[in-house]
Amino acid sequence: MNTILKIPKPHTTAYVRLRTSHLGLNKHLYHIKKATSPSCKCGAPHESVVHFLTVCLCYNKAHHVL
């Protein structure tokens, strides 16, 4: 647990990864040469955090949970 803000470590980790875009999304994976393309499986040119959280139809169910 983060003792300063009293935030559980998994929440802190998720927040930092979202803010820095260091997630397992193709845009980041392509940048570090772990994916062949930055595109999303829905056909969008970049699978970015904003795309993932707001518009991607592949993650539509997750949008409703958030």
PDB file of N, CA, C, O and CB in Angstrom:
ATOM      1  N   MET A   1       0.845  -1.187   0.000  1.00  0.00           N
ATOM      2  CA  MET A   1       0.000   0.000   0.000  1.00  0.00           C
ATOM      3  C   MET A   1       0.883   1.240   0.000  1.00  0.00           C
ATOM      4  O   MET A   1       1.892   1.293   0.702  1.00  0.00           O
ATOM      5  CB  MET A   1      -0.957   0.004   1.221  1.00  0.00           C
ATOM      6  N   ASN A   2       0.505   2.213  -0.774  1.00  0.00           N
ATOM      7  CA  ASN A   2       1.195   3.489  -0.802  1.00  0.00           C
ATOM      8  C   ASN A   2       0.887   4.203   0.510  1.00  0.00           C
ATOM      9  O   ASN A   2      -0.248   4.626   0.728  1.00  0.00           O
ATOM     10  CB  ASN A   2       0.766   4.352  -2.044  1.00  0.00           C
ATOM     11  N   THR A   3       1.874   4.342   1.381  1.00  0.00           N
ATOM     12  CA  THR A   3       1.618   4.883   2.714  1.00  0.00           C
ATOM     13  C   THR A   3       1.330   6.376   2.712  1.00  0.00           C
ATOM     14  O   THR A   3       0.686   6.878   3.633  1.00  0.00           O
ATOM     15  CB  THR A   3       2.790   4.607   3.604  1.00  0.00           C
ATOM     16  N   ILE A   4       1.788   7.084   1.710  1.00  0.00           N
ATOM     17  CA  ILE A   4       1.535   8.527   1.670  1.00  0.00           C
ATOM     18  C   ILE A   4       0.075   8.807   1.324  1.00  0.00           C
ATOM     19  O   ILE A   4      -0.579   9.600   2.002  1.00  0.00           O
ATOM     20  CB  ILE A   4       2.464   9.211   0.648  1.00  0.00           C
ATOM     21  N   LEU A   5      -0.434   8.174   0.290  1.00  0.00           N
ATOM     22  CA  LEU A   5      -1.802   8.426  -0.154  1.00  0.00           C
ATOM     23  C   LEU A   5      -2.787   7.351   0.283  1.00  0.00           C
ATOM     24  O   LEU A   5      -3.993   7.493   0.084  1.00  0.00           O
ATOM     25  CB  LEU A   5      -1.832   8.548  -1.645  1.00  0.00           C
ATOM     26  N   LYS A   6      -2.276   6.271   0.880  1.00  0.00           N
ATOM     27  CA  LYS A   6      -3.093   5.140   1.313  1.00  0.00           C
ATOM     28  C   LYS A   6      -3.889   4.529   0.151  1.00  0.00           C
ATOM     29  O   LYS A   6      -5.073   4.217   0.276  1.00  0.00           O
ATOM     30  CB  LYS A   6      -4.047   5.582   2.422  1.00  0.00           C
ATOM     31  N   ILE A   7      -3.205   4.375  -0.963  1.00  0.00           N
ATOM     32  CA  ILE A   7      -3.790   3.761  -2.155  1.00  0.00           C
ATOM     33  C   ILE A   7      -3.157   2.386  -2.320  1.00  0.00           C
ATOM     34  O   ILE A   7      -1.933   2.265  -2.274  1.00  0.00           O
ATOM     35  CB  ILE A   7      -3.568   4.651  -3.438  1.00  0.00           C
ATOM     36  N   PRO A   8      -3.968   1.344  -2.512  1.00  0.00           N
ATOM     37  CA  PRO A   8      -3.400   0.008  -2.706  1.00  0.00           C
ATOM     38  C   PRO A   8      -2.447  -0.024  -3.906  1.00  0.00           C
ATOM     39  O   PRO A   8      -2.690   0.629  -4.922  1.00  0.00           O
ATOM     40  CB  PRO A   8      -4.523  -1.022  -2.899  1.00  0.00           C
ATOM     41  N   LYS A   9      -1.369  -0.784  -3.777  1.00  0.00           N
ATOM     42  CA  LYS A   9      -0.352  -0.850  -4.830  1.00  0.00           C
ATOM     43  C   LYS A   9      -0.923  -1.233  -6.191  1.00  0.00           C
ATOM     44  O   LYS A   9      -0.528  -0.621  -7.183  1.00  0.00           O
ATOM     45  CB  LYS A   9       0.718  -1.836  -4.444  1.00  0.00           C
ATOM     46  N   PRO A  10      -1.842  -2.222  -6.306  1.00  0.00           N
ATOM     47  CA  PRO A  10      -2.382  -2.538  -7.639  1.00  0.00           C
ATOM     48  C   PRO A  10      -3.070  -1.342  -8.303  1.00  0.00           C
ATOM     49  O   PRO A  10      -2.999  -1.189  -9.522  1.00  0.00           O
ATOM     50  CB  PRO A  10      -3.368  -3.689  -7.534  1.00  0.00           C
ATOM     51  N   HIS A  11      -3.729  -0.501  -7.519  1.00  0.00           N
ATOM     52  CA  HIS A  11      -4.387   0.688  -8.075  1.00  0.00           C
ATOM     53  C   HIS A  11      -3.348   1.707  -8.543  1.00  0.00           C
ATOM     54  O   HIS A  11      -3.490   2.315  -9.603  1.00  0.00           O
ATOM     55  CB  HIS A  11      -5.327   1.328  -7.027  1.00  0.00           C
ATOM     56  N   THR A  12      -2.307   1.879  -7.737  1.00  0.00           N
ATOM     57  CA  THR A  12      -1.231   2.796  -8.109  1.00  0.00           C
ATOM     58  C   THR A  12      -0.547   2.332  -9.389  1.00  0.00           C
ATOM     59  O   THR A  12      -0.268   3.135 -10.280  1.00  0.00           O
ATOM     60  CB  THR A  12      -0.204   2.914  -6.971  1.00  0.00           C
ATOM     61  N   THR A  13      -0.280   1.035  -9.476  1.00  0.00           N
ATOM     62  CA  THR A  13       0.367   0.465 -10.659  1.00  0.00           C
ATOM     63  C   THR A  13      -0.486   0.686 -11.903  1.00  0.00           C
ATOM     64  O   THR A  13       0.026   1.102 -12.942  1.00  0.00           O
ATOM     65  CB  THR A  13       0.631  -1.035 -10.459  1.00  0.00           C
ATOM     66  N   ALA A  14      -1.777   0.411 -11.802  1.00  0.00           N
ATOM     67  CA  ALA A  14      -2.678   0.597 -12.945  1.00  0.00           C
ATOM     68  C   ALA A  14      -2.711   2.064 -13.372  1.00  0.00           C
ATOM     69  O   ALA A  14      -2.669   2.363 -14.566  1.00  0.00           O
ATOM     70  CB  ALA A  14      -4.102   0.113 -12.595  1.00  0.00           C
ATOM     71  N   TYR A  15      -2.786   2.972 -12.409  1.00  0.00           N
ATOM     72  CA  TYR A  15      -2.820   4.398 -12.717  1.00  0.00           C
ATOM     73  C   TYR A  15      -1.551   4.838 -13.452  1.00  0.00           C
ATOM     74  O   TYR A  15      -1.622   5.530 -14.467  1.00  0.00           O
ATOM     75  CB  TYR A  15      -2.993   5.211 -11.431  1.00  0.00           C
ATOM     76  N   VAL A  16      -0.398   4.434 -12.933  1.00  0.00           N
ATOM     77  CA  VAL A  16       0.875   4.826 -13.552  1.00  0.00           C
ATOM     78  C   VAL A  16       0.977   4.263 -14.963  1.00  0.00           C
ATOM     79  O   VAL A  16       1.421   4.961 -15.874  1.00  0.00           O
ATOM     80  CB  VAL A  16       2.067   4.343 -12.699  1.00  0.00           C
ATOM     81  N   ARG A  17       0.579   3.028 -15.155  1.00  0.00           N
ATOM     82  CA  ARG A  17       0.645   2.428 -16.487  1.00  0.00           C
ATOM     83  C   ARG A  17      -0.282   3.140 -17.466  1.00  0.00           C
ATOM     84  O   ARG A  17       0.075   3.333 -18.628  1.00  0.00           O
ATOM     85  CB  ARG A  17       0.288   0.946 -16.418  1.00  0.00           C
ATOM     86  N   LEU A  18      -1.462   3.529 -17.011  1.00  0.00           N
ATOM     87  CA  LEU A  18      -2.375   4.268 -17.884  1.00  0.00           C
ATOM     88  C   LEU A  18      -1.811   5.644 -18.229  1.00  0.00           C
ATOM     89  O   LEU A  18      -1.869   6.067 -19.383  1.00  0.00           O
ATOM     90  CB  LEU A  18      -3.751   4.414 -17.219  1.00  0.00           C
ATOM     91  N   ARG A  19      -1.270   6.339 -17.238  1.00  0.00           N
ATOM     92  CA  ARG A  19      -0.744   7.686 -17.467  1.00  0.00           C
ATOM     93  C   ARG A  19       0.483   7.693 -18.370  1.00  0.00           C
ATOM     94  O   ARG A  19       0.678   8.622 -19.154  1.00  0.00           O
ATOM     95  CB  ARG A  19      -0.401   8.335 -16.147  1.00  0.00           C
ATOM     96  N   THR A  20       1.312   6.652 -18.258  1.00  0.00           N
ATOM     97  CA  THR A  20       2.546   6.615 -19.039  1.00  0.00           C
ATOM     98  C   THR A  20       2.394   5.855 -20.352  1.00  0.00           C
ATOM     99  O   THR A  20       3.315   5.828 -21.168  1.00  0.00           O
ATOM    100  CB  THR A  20       3.647   5.991 -18.223  1.00  0.00           C
ATOM    101  N   SER A  21       1.243   5.243 -20.555  1.00  0.00           N
ATOM    102  CA  SER A  21       0.954   4.431 -21.748  1.00  0.00           C
ATOM    103  C   SER A  21       1.829   3.182 -21.841  1.00  0.00           C
ATOM    104  O   SER A  21       1.997   2.622 -22.925  1.00  0.00           O
ATOM    105  CB  SER A  21       1.140   5.269 -23.000  1.00  0.00           C
ATOM    106  N   HIS A  22       2.379   2.751 -20.728  1.00  0.00           N
ATOM    107  CA  HIS A  22       3.206   1.540 -20.713  1.00  0.00           C
ATOM    108  C   HIS A  22       2.336   0.338 -20.369  1.00  0.00           C
ATOM    109  O   HIS A  22       2.454  -0.264 -19.302  1.00  0.00           O
ATOM    110  CB  HIS A  22       4.377   1.676 -19.697  1.00  0.00           C
ATOM    111  N   LEU A  23       1.467   0.016 -21.305  1.00  0.00           N
ATOM    112  CA  LEU A  23       0.547  -1.110 -21.165  1.00  0.00           C
ATOM    113  C   LEU A  23       0.817  -2.100 -22.279  1.00  0.00           C
ATOM    114  O   LEU A  23       1.652  -1.866 -23.152  1.00  0.00           O
ATOM    115  CB  LEU A  23      -0.933  -0.641 -21.191  1.00  0.00           C
ATOM    116  N   GLY A  24       0.112  -3.187 -22.234  1.00  0.00           N
ATOM    117  CA  GLY A  24       0.238  -4.185 -23.290  1.00  0.00           C
ATOM    118  C   GLY A  24      -0.606  -3.860 -24.504  1.00  0.00           C
ATOM    119  O   GLY A  24      -1.185  -4.758 -25.115  1.00  0.00           O
ATOM    120  N   LEU A  25      -0.685  -2.586 -24.860  1.00  0.00           N
ATOM    121  CA  LEU A  25      -1.425  -2.177 -26.046  1.00  0.00           C
ATOM    122  C   LEU A  25      -0.454  -2.057 -27.213  1.00  0.00           C
ATOM    123  O   LEU A  25       0.719  -1.734 -27.024  1.00  0.00           O
ATOM    124  CB  LEU A  25      -2.175  -0.835 -25.805  1.00  0.00           C
ATOM    125  N   ASN A  26      -0.941  -2.315 -28.400  1.00  0.00           N
ATOM    126  CA  ASN A  26      -0.067  -2.397 -29.570  1.00  0.00           C
ATOM    127  C   ASN A  26       0.741  -1.135 -29.846  1.00  0.00           C
ATOM    128  O   ASN A  26       1.865  -1.229 -30.339  1.00  0.00           O
ATOM    129  CB  ASN A  26      -0.882  -2.714 -30.766  1.00  0.00           C
ATOM    130  N   LYS A  27       0.203   0.031 -29.544  1.00  0.00           N
ATOM    131  CA  LYS A  27       0.970   1.254 -29.808  1.00  0.00           C
ATOM    132  C   LYS A  27       2.273   1.237 -29.013  1.00  0.00           C
ATOM    133  O   LYS A  27       3.332   1.550 -29.556  1.00  0.00           O
ATOM    134  CB  LYS A  27       0.137   2.515 -29.452  1.00  0.00           C
ATOM    135  N   HIS A  28       2.204   0.877 -27.745  1.00  0.00           N
ATOM    136  CA  HIS A  28       3.410   0.798 -26.910  1.00  0.00           C
ATOM    137  C   HIS A  28       4.274  -0.391 -27.305  1.00  0.00           C
ATOM    138  O   HIS A  28       5.495  -0.265 -27.406  1.00  0.00           O
ATOM    139  CB  HIS A  28       3.030   0.698 -25.426  1.00  0.00           C
ATOM    140  N   LEU A  29       3.653  -1.538 -27.527  1.00  0.00           N
ATOM    141  CA  LEU A  29       4.409  -2.736 -27.890  1.00  0.00           C
ATOM    142  C   LEU A  29       5.162  -2.545 -29.202  1.00  0.00           C
ATOM    143  O   LEU A  29       6.286  -3.024 -29.350  1.00  0.00           O
ATOM    144  CB  LEU A  29       3.475  -3.938 -27.996  1.00  0.00           C
ATOM    145  N   TYR A  30       4.550  -1.851 -30.148  1.00  0.00           N
ATOM    146  CA  TYR A  30       5.215  -1.556 -31.423  1.00  0.00           C
ATOM    147  C   TYR A  30       6.417  -0.631 -31.196  1.00  0.00           C
ATOM    148  O   TYR A  30       7.473  -0.799 -31.806  1.00  0.00           O
ATOM    149  CB  TYR A  30       4.217  -0.907 -32.423  1.00  0.00           C
ATOM    150  N   HIS A  31       6.231   0.337 -30.315  1.00  0.00           N
ATOM    151  CA  HIS A  31       7.307   1.289 -30.003  1.00  0.00           C
ATOM    152  C   HIS A  31       8.534   0.579 -29.425  1.00  0.00           C
ATOM    153  O   HIS A  31       9.665   0.971 -29.710  1.00  0.00           O
ATOM    154  CB  HIS A  31       6.805   2.353 -29.014  1.00  0.00           C
ATOM    155  N   ILE A  32       8.316  -0.461 -28.616  1.00  0.00           N
ATOM    156  CA  ILE A  32       9.441  -1.199 -28.023  1.00  0.00           C
ATOM    157  C   ILE A  32       9.783  -2.451 -28.829  1.00  0.00           C
ATOM    158  O   ILE A  32      10.509  -3.328 -28.361  1.00  0.00           O
ATOM    159  CB  ILE A  32       9.116  -1.587 -26.575  1.00  0.00           C
ATOM    160  N   LYS A  33       9.248  -2.518 -30.046  1.00  0.00           N
ATOM    161  CA  LYS A  33       9.543  -3.595 -31.006  1.00  0.00           C
ATOM    162  C   LYS A  33       9.099  -4.984 -30.531  1.00  0.00           C
ATOM    163  O   LYS A  33       9.780  -5.982 -30.768  1.00  0.00           O
ATOM    164  CB  LYS A  33      11.024  -3.623 -31.290  1.00  0.00           C
ATOM    165  N   LYS A  34       7.946  -5.026 -29.860  1.00  0.00           N
ATOM    166  CA  LYS A  34       7.368  -6.300 -29.425  1.00  0.00           C
ATOM    167  C   LYS A  34       6.097  -6.641 -30.193  1.00  0.00           C
ATOM    168  O   LYS A  34       5.517  -7.706 -29.984  1.00  0.00           O
ATOM    169  CB  LYS A  34       7.071  -6.259 -27.935  1.00  0.00           C
ATOM    170  N   ALA A  35       5.660  -5.752 -31.075  1.00  0.00           N
ATOM    171  CA  ALA A  35       4.494  -5.992 -31.933  1.00  0.00           C
ATOM    172  C   ALA A  35       4.856  -5.570 -33.353  1.00  0.00           C
ATOM    173  O   ALA A  35       5.697  -4.696 -33.560  1.00  0.00           O
ATOM    174  CB  ALA A  35       3.227  -5.212 -31.417  1.00  0.00           C
ATOM    175  N   THR A  36       4.214  -6.198 -34.313  1.00  0.00           N
ATOM    176  CA  THR A  36       4.525  -5.900 -35.713  1.00  0.00           C
ATOM    177  C   THR A  36       3.820  -4.656 -36.233  1.00  0.00           C
ATOM    178  O   THR A  36       4.194  -4.119 -37.275  1.00  0.00           O
ATOM    179  CB  THR A  36       4.158  -7.073 -36.574  1.00  0.00           C
ATOM    180  N   SER A  37       2.794  -4.194 -35.506  1.00  0.00           N
ATOM    181  CA  SER A  37       2.024  -3.043 -35.952  1.00  0.00           C
ATOM    182  C   SER A  37       1.422  -2.336 -34.735  1.00  0.00           C
ATOM    183  O   SER A  37       1.102  -2.994 -33.746  1.00  0.00           O
ATOM    184  CB  SER A  37       0.913  -3.474 -36.950  1.00  0.00           C
ATOM    185  N   PRO A  38       1.261  -1.006 -34.788  1.00  0.00           N
ATOM    186  CA  PRO A  38       0.617  -0.297 -33.692  1.00  0.00           C
ATOM    187  C   PRO A  38      -0.907  -0.345 -33.765  1.00  0.00           C
ATOM    188  O   PRO A  38      -1.590   0.169 -32.879  1.00  0.00           O
ATOM    189  CB  PRO A  38       1.074   1.133 -33.679  1.00  0.00           C
ATOM    190  N   SER A  39      -1.434  -0.957 -34.808  1.00  0.00           N
ATOM    191  CA  SER A  39      -2.882  -0.925 -35.025  1.00  0.00           C
ATOM    192  C   SER A  39      -3.636  -1.842 -34.068  1.00  0.00           C
ATOM    193  O   SER A  39      -3.086  -2.796 -33.517  1.00  0.00           O
ATOM    194  CB  SER A  39      -3.200  -1.314 -36.455  1.00  0.00           C
ATOM    195  N   CYS A  40      -4.904  -1.519 -33.894  1.00  0.00           N
ATOM    196  CA  CYS A  40      -5.797  -2.281 -33.022  1.00  0.00           C
ATOM    197  C   CYS A  40      -6.486  -3.368 -33.840  1.00  0.00           C
ATOM    198  O   CYS A  40      -6.611  -3.257 -35.059  1.00  0.00           O
ATOM    199  CB  CYS A  40      -6.846  -1.351 -32.344  1.00  0.00           C
ATOM    200  N   LYS A  41      -6.929  -4.411 -33.162  1.00  0.00           N
ATOM    201  CA  LYS A  41      -7.617  -5.491 -33.873  1.00  0.00           C
ATOM    202  C   LYS A  41      -8.977  -5.061 -34.414  1.00  0.00           C
ATOM    203  O   LYS A  41      -9.567  -5.771 -35.229  1.00  0.00           O
ATOM    204  CB  LYS A  41      -7.792  -6.685 -32.955  1.00  0.00           C
ATOM    205  N   CYS A  42      -9.489  -3.899 -33.969  1.00  0.00           N
ATOM    206  CA  CYS A  42     -10.756  -3.395 -34.503  1.00  0.00           C
ATOM    207  C   CYS A  42     -10.558  -2.671 -35.836  1.00  0.00           C
ATOM    208  O   CYS A  42     -11.527  -2.344 -36.521  1.00  0.00           O
ATOM    209  CB  CYS A  42     -11.416  -2.453 -33.492  1.00  0.00           C
ATOM    210  N   GLY A  43      -9.285  -2.422 -36.202  1.00  0.00           N
ATOM    211  CA  GLY A  43      -8.995  -1.747 -37.460  1.00  0.00           C
ATOM    212  C   GLY A  43      -8.488  -0.325 -37.300  1.00  0.00           C
ATOM    213  O   GLY A  43      -8.071   0.291 -38.281  1.00  0.00           O
ATOM    214  N   ALA A  44      -8.515   0.207 -36.093  1.00  0.00           N
ATOM    215  CA  ALA A  44      -7.999   1.559 -35.858  1.00  0.00           C
ATOM    216  C   ALA A  44      -6.483   1.567 -36.061  1.00  0.00           C
ATOM    217  O   ALA A  44      -5.816   0.568 -35.793  1.00  0.00           O
ATOM    218  CB  ALA A  44      -8.363   2.054 -34.424  1.00  0.00           C
ATOM    219  N   PRO A  45      -5.941   2.687 -36.532  1.00  0.00           N
ATOM    220  CA  PRO A  45      -4.509   2.723 -36.833  1.00  0.00           C
ATOM    221  C   PRO A  45      -3.597   2.623 -35.605  1.00  0.00           C
ATOM    222  O   PRO A  45      -2.453   2.184 -35.723  1.00  0.00           O
ATOM    223  CB  PRO A  45      -4.195   3.982 -37.567  1.00  0.00           C
ATOM    224  N   HIS A  46      -4.092   3.027 -34.424  1.00  0.00           N
ATOM    225  CA  HIS A  46      -3.278   2.980 -33.205  1.00  0.00           C
ATOM    226  C   HIS A  46      -4.106   2.453 -32.044  1.00  0.00           C
ATOM    227  O   HIS A  46      -5.186   2.973 -31.761  1.00  0.00           O
ATOM    228  CB  HIS A  46      -2.710   4.376 -32.869  1.00  0.00           C
ATOM    229  N   GLU A  47      -3.606   1.427 -31.372  1.00  0.00           N
ATOM    230  CA  GLU A  47      -4.250   0.922 -30.157  1.00  0.00           C
ATOM    231  C   GLU A  47      -3.605   1.648 -28.977  1.00  0.00           C
ATOM    232  O   GLU A  47      -2.692   1.132 -28.333  1.00  0.00           O
ATOM    233  CB  GLU A  47      -4.102  -0.657 -30.022  1.00  0.00           C
ATOM    234  N   SER A  48      -4.099   2.853 -28.710  1.00  0.00           N
ATOM    235  CA  SER A  48      -3.562   3.693 -27.641  1.00  0.00           C
ATOM    236  C   SER A  48      -4.457   3.593 -26.411  1.00  0.00           C
ATOM    237  O   SER A  48      -5.516   2.967 -26.453  1.00  0.00           O
ATOM    238  CB  SER A  48      -3.437   5.167 -28.105  1.00  0.00           C
ATOM    239  N   VAL A  49      -4.024   4.214 -25.319  1.00  0.00           N
ATOM    240  CA  VAL A  49      -4.810   4.207 -24.087  1.00  0.00           C
ATOM    241  C   VAL A  49      -6.151   4.898 -24.310  1.00  0.00           C
ATOM    242  O   VAL A  49      -7.189   4.383 -23.895  1.00  0.00           O
ATOM    243  CB  VAL A  49      -4.036   4.895 -22.944  1.00  0.00           C
ATOM    244  N   VAL A  50      -6.138   6.059 -24.961  1.00  0.00           N
ATOM    245  CA  VAL A  50      -7.388   6.787 -25.213  1.00  0.00           C
ATOM    246  C   VAL A  50      -8.323   5.945 -26.076  1.00  0.00           C
ATOM    247  O   VAL A  50      -9.516   5.850 -25.787  1.00  0.00           O
ATOM    248  CB  VAL A  50      -7.103   8.147 -25.900  1.00  0.00           C
ATOM    249  N   HIS A  51      -7.800   5.346 -27.113  1.00  0.00           N
ATOM    250  CA  HIS A  51      -8.608   4.483 -27.980  1.00  0.00           C
ATOM    251  C   HIS A  51      -9.185   3.322 -27.173  1.00  0.00           C
ATOM    252  O   HIS A  51     -10.380   3.038 -27.255  1.00  0.00           O
ATOM    253  CB  HIS A  51      -7.763   3.949 -29.163  1.00  0.00           C
ATOM    254  N   PHE A  52      -8.341   2.659 -26.402  1.00  0.00           N
ATOM    255  CA  PHE A  52      -8.738   1.513 -25.586  1.00  0.00           C
ATOM    256  C   PHE A  52      -9.840   1.884 -24.592  1.00  0.00           C
ATOM    257  O   PHE A  52     -10.816   1.148 -24.447  1.00  0.00           O
ATOM    258  CB  PHE A  52      -7.529   0.956 -24.838  1.00  0.00           C
ATOM    259  N   LEU A  53      -9.689   3.014 -23.914  1.00  0.00           N
ATOM    260  CA  LEU A  53     -10.633   3.395 -22.860  1.00  0.00           C
ATOM    261  C   LEU A  53     -11.928   4.010 -23.373  1.00  0.00           C
ATOM    262  O   LEU A  53     -12.946   3.950 -22.683  1.00  0.00           O
ATOM    263  CB  LEU A  53      -9.977   4.357 -21.935  1.00  0.00           C
ATOM    264  N   THR A  54     -11.917   4.599 -24.564  1.00  0.00           N
ATOM    265  CA  THR A  54     -13.101   5.364 -24.965  1.00  0.00           C
ATOM    266  C   THR A  54     -13.834   4.892 -26.207  1.00  0.00           C
ATOM    267  O   THR A  54     -15.063   4.956 -26.247  1.00  0.00           O
ATOM    268  CB  THR A  54     -12.713   6.739 -25.173  1.00  0.00           C
ATOM    269  N   VAL A  55     -13.125   4.422 -27.220  1.00  0.00           N
ATOM    270  CA  VAL A  55     -13.828   4.181 -28.480  1.00  0.00           C
ATOM    271  C   VAL A  55     -13.749   2.780 -29.054  1.00  0.00           C
ATOM    272  O   VAL A  55     -14.547   2.435 -29.926  1.00  0.00           O
ATOM    273  CB  VAL A  55     -13.322   5.094 -29.470  1.00  0.00           C
ATOM    274  N   CYS A  56     -12.826   1.971 -28.599  1.00  0.00           N
ATOM    275  CA  CYS A  56     -12.619   0.668 -29.230  1.00  0.00           C
ATOM    276  C   CYS A  56     -13.813  -0.256 -29.020  1.00  0.00           C
ATOM    277  O   CYS A  56     -14.225  -0.520 -27.890  1.00  0.00           O
ATOM    278  CB  CYS A  56     -11.357   0.015 -28.684  1.00  0.00           C
ATOM    279  N   LEU A  57     -14.350  -0.735 -30.118  1.00  0.00           N
ATOM    280  CA  LEU A  57     -15.492  -1.643 -30.053  1.00  0.00           C
ATOM    281  C   LEU A  57     -15.104  -3.017 -29.505  1.00  0.00           C
ATOM    282  O   LEU A  57     -15.958  -3.742 -28.994  1.00  0.00           O
ATOM    283  CB  LEU A  57     -16.112  -1.794 -31.432  1.00  0.00           C
ATOM    284  N   CYS A  58     -13.839  -3.376 -29.607  1.00  0.00           N
ATOM    285  CA  CYS A  58     -13.381  -4.670 -29.079  1.00  0.00           C
ATOM    286  C   CYS A  58     -13.481  -4.720 -27.555  1.00  0.00           C
ATOM    287  O   CYS A  58     -13.604  -5.799 -26.975  1.00  0.00           O
ATOM    288  CB  CYS A  58     -11.932  -4.941 -29.515  1.00  0.00           C
ATOM    289  N   TYR A  59     -13.428  -3.563 -26.912  1.00  0.00           N
ATOM    290  CA  TYR A  59     -13.480  -3.490 -25.453  1.00  0.00           C
ATOM    291  C   TYR A  59     -14.766  -2.822 -24.975  1.00  0.00           C
ATOM    292  O   TYR A  59     -14.792  -2.224 -23.900  1.00  0.00           O
ATOM    293  CB  TYR A  59     -12.267  -2.730 -24.916  1.00  0.00           C
ATOM    294  N   ASN A  60     -15.820  -2.921 -25.759  1.00  0.00           N
ATOM    295  CA  ASN A  60     -17.081  -2.256 -25.459  1.00  0.00           C
ATOM    296  C   ASN A  60     -17.647  -2.661 -24.102  1.00  0.00           C
ATOM    297  O   ASN A  60     -18.148  -1.808 -23.368  1.00  0.00           O
ATOM    298  CB  ASN A  60     -18.088  -2.558 -26.539  1.00  0.00           C
ATOM    299  N   LYS A  61     -17.578  -3.942 -23.754  1.00  0.00           N
ATOM    300  CA  LYS A  61     -18.079  -4.397 -22.450  1.00  0.00           C
ATOM    301  C   LYS A  61     -17.295  -3.755 -21.314  1.00  0.00           C
ATOM    302  O   LYS A  61     -17.874  -3.367 -20.299  1.00  0.00           O
ATOM    303  CB  LYS A  61     -17.999  -5.929 -22.345  1.00  0.00           C
ATOM    304  N   ALA A  62     -15.990  -3.644 -21.477  1.00  0.00           N
ATOM    305  CA  ALA A  62     -15.153  -3.030 -20.446  1.00  0.00           C
ATOM    306  C   ALA A  62     -15.492  -1.550 -20.263  1.00  0.00           C
ATOM    307  O   ALA A  62     -15.391  -1.032 -19.150  1.00  0.00           O
ATOM    308  CB  ALA A  62     -13.671  -3.189 -20.801  1.00  0.00           C
ATOM    309  N   HIS A  63     -15.887  -0.868 -21.327  1.00  0.00           N
ATOM    310  CA  HIS A  63     -16.257   0.548 -21.225  1.00  0.00           C
ATOM    311  C   HIS A  63     -17.430   0.724 -20.273  1.00  0.00           C
ATOM    312  O   HIS A  63     -17.455   1.673 -19.489  1.00  0.00           O
ATOM    313  CB  HIS A  63     -16.607   1.121 -22.613  1.00  0.00           C
ATOM    314  N   HIS A  64     -18.396  -0.176 -20.334  1.00  0.00           N
ATOM    315  CA  HIS A  64     -19.569  -0.064 -19.475  1.00  0.00           C
ATOM    316  C   HIS A  64     -19.226  -0.328 -18.016  1.00  0.00           C
ATOM    317  O   HIS A  64     -19.853   0.242 -17.123  1.00  0.00           O
ATOM    318  CB  HIS A  64     -20.648  -1.028 -19.934  1.00  0.00           C
ATOM    319  N   VAL A  65     -18.244  -1.179 -17.763  1.00  0.00           N
ATOM    320  CA  VAL A  65     -17.808  -1.458 -16.395  1.00  0.00           C
ATOM    321  C   VAL A  65     -17.116  -0.238 -15.812  1.00  0.00           C
ATOM    322  O   VAL A  65     -17.314   0.097 -14.645  1.00  0.00           O
ATOM    323  CB  VAL A  65     -16.868  -2.678 -16.356  1.00  0.00           C
ATOM    324  N   LEU A  66     -16.292   0.434 -16.637  1.00  0.00           N
ATOM    325  CA  LEU A  66     -15.575   1.624 -16.167  1.00  0.00           C
ATOM    326  C   LEU A  66     -16.537   2.769 -15.954  1.00  0.00           C
ATOM    327  O   LEU A  66     -16.122   3.858 -15.558  1.00  0.00           O
ATOM    328  CB  LEU A  66     -14.482   2.033 -17.161  1.00  0.00           C
TER     329      LEU A  66
END
